[in-house]
Amino acid sequence: MDYTHSEGPWVETAVKLVVRKADLDADFVSRTLSLPPTTVQHPGSDQPGRASSDDGLWILQVHERSPGGVGDQLRALLDRLEPRSSSLAELALQGYDIRLDLFGFVGRGATFVLDPEVVRKAAALRVPVTVTTSVSDR
């Protein structure tokens, strides 16, 4: 029996800053971070695929394709967030749940690499990083 394994990059990737709170004030989050969101889901709205319809979400997403995939997308997002680290901390102190989410469609052998400097910058923000994948059986 022959077994071959080939690695490849994630496809259709996106990196997001997700700010969540039951009584989310999207305008307040935007003012505090001095950034506009790419998506807002207001508290209590019924959205398919949401973990909780009670929480509101303020999302800033980097979706454009980059030669370095997830790593380059995360670097682009961190470049925007790094100067706002004190604002993120302020939001966290006010009860906002904040995280960075790395997303991609993956297949067998799909990989991504994060440069150590990107990992250091992400850690310096003091927000959790989640990795979310979707597998397509086409």
Buried (B, 14 or more C-beta within 10 A) or exposed (E): EEEEEEEEBBEEBBBBBBBBBEEBBBEBBBEBBEBEBBEBBEBEEEEEEEEEEEBBBBBBBBEEEBEBBBBBBBBBBBEEBEEBBEBBBEBBEEEBBBEBBBBBEBBEEBEBEBEEEBEEBBEEBEBEBEEEEEEEEE
